[in-house]
Amino acid sequence: MTTFLTLLLNGLSLGAIYALIALGFAVIFKASEVVSFMHGSRGPE
């Protein structure tokens, strides 16, 4: 039973991380209408 709970929590946490990454891409795409993979704080130089 503990193995099941461990795997369940690991899967949920990994899924939450993937969802946050996808949400970041979706927000950037909706805001700028450009597919951008730059999630940094520095702009073009």
N, C-alpha and C positions, 0 to 999 in steps of 0.2 A: 504494500500500500504506500509506503514512503517513496518507493521508486516512481510510482505513478504521480504522486504529488510533486516530486522534484521535476519530472519531465513536463508536467503541466505548467508549473511556474516558469520553467526555462522557456517553454514554447510561447507562453503569453508575453513574457518580457521581450523576447526576440521579435515577436509580432508587433509589439508596441513600438519598438525602435524602427522597424521597417515602415510602420504607419506614419511616424513622425518625419522620416526622410521623405516619403511620398507626399506628405502634406506640405513640406517645405518646397518641393518642386512644383506642386500645384499652385501654391500661393505666388511664387515667382512667375510662373507662366501666366497666371491670370492678371497679374499686375503689369507685366511688361510685354505680353504677347510674344515673347522670345523664349525659346528653349535654352536655358542657361544652366550649366553644371558648375558654376563658380559660386561656392558658398563661403567665400572668404570675406574678410572685412576690407581688404585693399581693392581699390579700383584699378582701372587701366593706367599705366604710367606713360 
